[in-house]
């Protein structure tokens, strides 16, 4: 039986402490089982507390001290809610991460999306201040072209339909 304090509806966030804390290491397929696609340029993540109107300061990773970059991606999961399909995966790197080249057959068609697989993924859960809901910060150590960029999502979509 849980202690009564944990069952109370008026628990303050500061009163609850978990033994396991993030970031949690996860595989690319655990987060993106249908794959994901880069949908824009890699951008520096701004440090809003240190930035001013005149000067933008880039956020630095707390552990490594490296600059943090954001890679905008869309989740190819057909069951994902619209609001959670587009996310920014953050990468700490001394230099701007390079988006992998699209597969030749995609480049020839002029498709605007680039399939990508992230390496060294971690997820950190947090409570979003604006909504009070559970949210996740997704980080990676790098990105590459997936082993089968055209097949993985297509095969899974056939299985789902």
C-alpha positions as CSV (number, residue, x, y, z in Angstrom):
1,X,0.0,0.0,0.0
2,X,1.2,3.5,-0.9
3,X,1.8,6.0,1.9
4,X,-1.3,8.3,2.1
5,X,0.8,11.3,1.2
6,X,1.4,9.9,-2.3
7,X,-2.3,9.3,-2.9
8,X,-3.3,12.8,-2.0
9,X,-4.4,15.0,-4.9
10,X,-2.7,18.1,-3.4
11,X,0.8,16.8,-3.7
12,X,3.4,19.5,-4.6
13,X,6.0,18.6,-7.1
14,X,8.7,19.4,-4.6
15,X,7.4,16.8,-2.2
16,X,7.8,13.9,-4.6
17,X,11.3,12.5,-5.4
18,X,12.0,9.6,-7.7
19,X,14.9,7.2,-7.2
20,X,15.4,7.1,-11.0
21,X,16.1,10.4,-12.7
22,X,16.7,11.3,-16.3
23,X,18.1,11.5,-18.8
24,X,17.2,7.9,-19.9
25,X,19.2,6.3,-22.7
26,X,16.9,5.0,-25.4
27,X,17.2,3.5,-28.9
28,X,16.2,5.4,-32.0
29,X,13.5,2.8,-32.8
30,X,12.0,3.2,-29.3
31,X,11.2,6.8,-30.0
32,X,10.8,6.7,-33.8
33,X,9.6,3.1,-34.7
34,X,8.4,4.4,-38.1
35,X,11.5,6.6,-38.6
36,X,11.8,10.4,-38.6
37,X,12.6,13.1,-41.1
38,X,14.6,16.3,-40.8
39,X,12.3,19.1,-41.9
40,X,14.4,22.2,-41.6
41,X,17.9,23.5,-40.9
42,X,20.0,22.8,-37.8
43,X,19.8,25.9,-35.6
44,X,21.6,27.0,-32.4
45,X,19.5,26.8,-29.2
46,X,19.3,30.2,-27.7
47,X,20.1,30.7,-24.0
48,X,17.2,33.1,-23.2
49,X,18.5,34.0,-19.8
50,X,22.0,35.0,-21.1
51,X,20.8,36.6,-24.4
52,X,19.9,40.2,-24.9
53,X,18.1,42.1,-27.7
54,X,21.5,43.0,-29.1
55,X,23.3,39.7,-28.6
56,X,22.0,36.1,-28.8
57,X,23.9,33.6,-26.7
58,X,23.9,29.9,-27.6
59,X,22.9,27.4,-24.8
60,X,25.7,25.2,-23.6
61,X,25.4,21.6,-22.5
62,X,25.6,21.4,-18.7
63,X,27.8,18.4,-18.6
64,X,30.2,18.9,-21.6
65,X,30.1,22.7,-22.0
66,X,29.6,22.2,-25.7
67,X,27.1,24.4,-27.7
68,X,23.6,22.9,-28.2
69,X,22.0,22.7,-31.6
70,X,18.4,21.8,-32.5
71,X,17.4,19.5,-35.4
72,X,13.7,19.9,-36.4
73,X,12.2,16.5,-37.2
74,X,8.8,15.0,-37.9
75,X,7.9,11.6,-36.5
76,X,6.6,9.3,-39.3
77,X,4.3,7.3,-36.9
78,X,0.8,7.5,-38.4
79,X,-0.8,7.1,-35.0
80,X,1.2,10.0,-33.4
81,X,-1.0,13.0,-32.5
82,X,-0.5,16.1,-34.6
83,X,0.8,18.2,-31.7
84,X,3.6,15.7,-31.0
85,X,4.6,14.8,-34.5
86,X,7.1,17.7,-34.9
87,X,9.9,17.9,-32.3
88,X,13.4,19.3,-32.0
89,X,16.2,16.8,-31.2
90,X,19.1,18.6,-29.4
91,X,22.7,17.8,-30.1
92,X,25.7,19.1,-28.1
93,X,28.6,19.6,-30.5
94,X,31.5,21.9,-30.9
95,X,30.5,22.4,-34.6
96,X,27.1,22.6,-36.2
97,X,25.9,19.0,-36.9
98,X,25.5,18.2,-40.6
99,X,22.3,16.8,-41.9
100,X,23.0,13.6,-43.9
101,X,22.5,13.7,-47.6
102,X,19.1,12.4,-48.7
103,X,19.0,9.0,-50.5
104,X,19.6,9.4,-54.3
105,X,16.1,8.4,-55.3
106,X,14.7,11.0,-52.9
107,X,17.0,13.8,-54.1
108,X,16.1,13.1,-57.7
109,X,12.4,13.6,-56.8
110,X,13.2,16.9,-54.9
111,X,11.5,15.7,-51.7
112,X,11.9,18.2,-48.9
113,X,12.4,15.6,-46.1
114,X,15.6,13.8,-45.2
115,X,15.4,10.5,-43.3
116,X,17.7,10.4,-40.3
117,X,18.7,8.1,-37.5
118,X,19.9,9.6,-34.2
119,X,22.8,8.1,-32.2
120,X,23.2,8.2,-28.5
121,X,19.6,9.2,-27.8
122,X,18.4,10.2,-24.3
123,X,15.0,11.3,-23.1
124,X,14.5,13.6,-20.1
125,X,11.0,13.9,-18.8
126,X,9.8,17.2,-17.3
127,X,6.6,19.0,-16.4
128,X,5.8,21.7,-19.0
129,X,5.2,25.0,-17.2
130,X,2.6,26.3,-19.7
131,X,0.4,23.2,-19.7
132,X,1.3,21.4,-16.5
133,X,1.6,18.2,-18.5
134,X,4.4,15.7,-18.8
135,X,6.8,16.5,-21.7
136,X,10.1,15.1,-22.9
137,X,13.4,16.6,-24.0
138,X,15.1,14.5,-26.6
139,X,18.9,14.7,-27.0
140,X,21.3,12.8,-29.2
141,X,25.1,12.6,-29.7
142,X,24.9,12.6,-33.5
143,X,22.8,11.7,-36.6
144,X,23.3,9.6,-39.7
145,X,21.5,8.2,-42.7
146,X,19.3,5.2,-41.6
147,X,20.4,1.8,-42.9
148,X,17.2,1.4,-44.9
149,X,15.8,5.0,-45.3
150,X,12.9,4.1,-47.6
151,X,11.9,0.7,-46.4
152,X,11.5,0.8,-42.6
153,X,8.6,3.2,-42.3
154,X,6.9,1.9,-45.4
155,X,7.0,-1.7,-44.1
156,X,5.7,-0.7,-40.7
157,X,2.9,1.4,-42.2
158,X,1.8,-1.7,-44.2
159,X,1.8,-3.7,-41.0
160,X,-0.3,-1.0,-39.2
161,X,-2.9,-0.7,-42.0
